[in-house]
Amino acid sequence: MVSKIILDDRVILLNSYEEEKVNGNYKVSVIFDVTSEDYHDIATLLYNGTFDVKIPEEDIMFRGTIYNYSTSITNLYEKDQVGQYKLTLVEEKG
């Protein structure tokens, strides 16, 4: 199983990974945990919306945009909280 994804230069450890091709472009869905300590950095990163995506274990690299995203918890400002993020990225048409 794929254990990490890199968005820009940020390594994110994964709980789940699914990959498919849609019209020849990658569509990657991941689930990962975000702690209250990492929340600000992850939220700021995801706010960009488009990233250099690397999946080293599959030797995949592409420019990807958020297609869908959700979180299991909305208040990660409270100490010692962990939220589960679901994120789907699609490769930009080249």
C-alpha positions, 0 to 999 in steps of 0.5 A, a space after each residue: 500500500 502507498 504510505 505517503 503523498 507529497 504535496 509541493 514539499 509537504 510529506 503526508 502519511 496516508 491511511 488510505 490510497 486509491 488511484 485511477 485514470 480518468 480520460 488519461 489523467 490521474 485521479 488520486 483519493 487519499 485519507 490521512 490524519 491531521 493533528 491539532 498541531 499540524 492543522 494550521 500548516 495543512 489547512 494553509 497548504 490545502 487552501 492553495 488548491 493546486 499542487 505538485 503531487 508526488 507519489 514516490 512508491 508508485 513513481 507518479 508525479 503530476 500537477 494536481 488540483 483538489 477535486 473533493 475534500 472533507 474532514 471529520 472534525 471542524 475544530 482542530 484548534 483544540 489541543 490533542 485533537 485528530 481529524 481525518 481528512 479525505 482528499 481527491 486530486 485530479 491531474 491538470 489537463 496537460 
